[in-house]
Amino acid sequence: MEGSSQSEAPRRLEGKYLGMACCWALGLATLVAWNCMLTIEDYYYKLFPKYHPARLLTLIYMPFAVVSMAILTYYESKIDTRKRNLSGLVLFFLSSLLLLLLDLASSGKGGIGNFIGIGAIAGSFGVADALLQGGMVGDLFFMCPEFLQSYLAGIAASGFLISALRLLTKAAFEKFPNGLRKGVILFLVISTFFEFLCILVYAFLFPKLPIVKYYRLKASTEGSNTVSADLEAGGIHINQEDENEAKRHERLSNKELLFENIDYAVDLILIFVLTLSIVPGFIYEDTGSHQLHSWYAIVLITVFNACDMISRYIPLVEFLKLKSRKGLMIAVLTRFLLIPAFYFTAKYSDQGWMILLISFLGLTTGYLTVCVVTEAPKGYKGPEQNALGNLLVLCVLCGVFAGVALDWLWLVGKKEF
């Protein structure tokens, strides 16, 4: 029996690297649609020059994301994770498709009506983000840390790949008549198709991996009520005795979990308050005109996303990972020195210094986020890990919302404000 159990253990954990690839793709799907909308802001500034689209669309997106996430966090223990994540993916796909169809139907014209339509789609992206990001992080909190790290790296990769693709489409169509719009349409088609592929990945591939089945079954035996549909999709059925045993496990409340991890929660809020008070609004509207002209903002966004993506792999090297809770808080607070640095660089320095600053902002955003999120779930059982994952995603979105609101302060004193 002992030899048999030892031989079964490796089989239960098969598919780890394929699972990491799936998590990376699903992380990409979580923000690819929204990053797509952010990266074509140069097109929206041409259509809606007086509406501050980079700032206003983000401000529309965030209340939907935060309110939806707050509701989902409150009811997380009663919501089936599989249905929640699939709903988020399908909503992302349909919203991306609508964004494409709206542009085709309007023939790329501006006007308040089209802007309201785009704003409504931005709101649906916020709801989809809350459904998918909270569901995935909660799900991955009780799996191996490599899955969570891959998912977070995929989120960052969505920004970089979309930005790189935007540069390619802009370069390819720049000299064509109405080339900016043609590049945007191709761009939207590619991102919409990718969202559709990720629906298939989550629905048919991810739940059938042995390692995923193992962790979900383990979470179920610890009292998790959110994984039943995922277990059924993976071909596992829990008998009544196992369900009764799972119900006897007690878990900490959301309030208790938040108080035990209040420093991690504050870290995440402050990380994204700073980042979103600079990206994307300040980048598009307040960095001035330089040698790169219309390419300048897109290059800055691409550099930020590239550094954000690269830095999320640094914690994989154990001795480079910051684990001290006090050290993380100090690092997060120190980043606020970047605010005067960006202000004076935009006012007095050239584009080289701005690229250096935006690189540092991206590196610290990705690195600190992964360090905080991968340390937080240690020492808890499945249901608590799922709840904590949702709580921390809510903190991230609250930080993003606050950052987006504070981003408008850069306009204070300007004539066009």
Helices and strands as residue ranges (DSSP letters): H 2-12, H 16-39, H 41-47, H 53-74, G 76-78, H 81-106, H 112-140, H 145-173, H 179-200, I 201-205, G 206-208, H 210-221, H 228-233, H 240-247, H 254-260, H 262-276, H 281-285, G 293-295, H 296-311, G 314-316, G 318-320, H 325-334, G 335-337, H 338-348, H 351-375, H 382-406, G 407-411
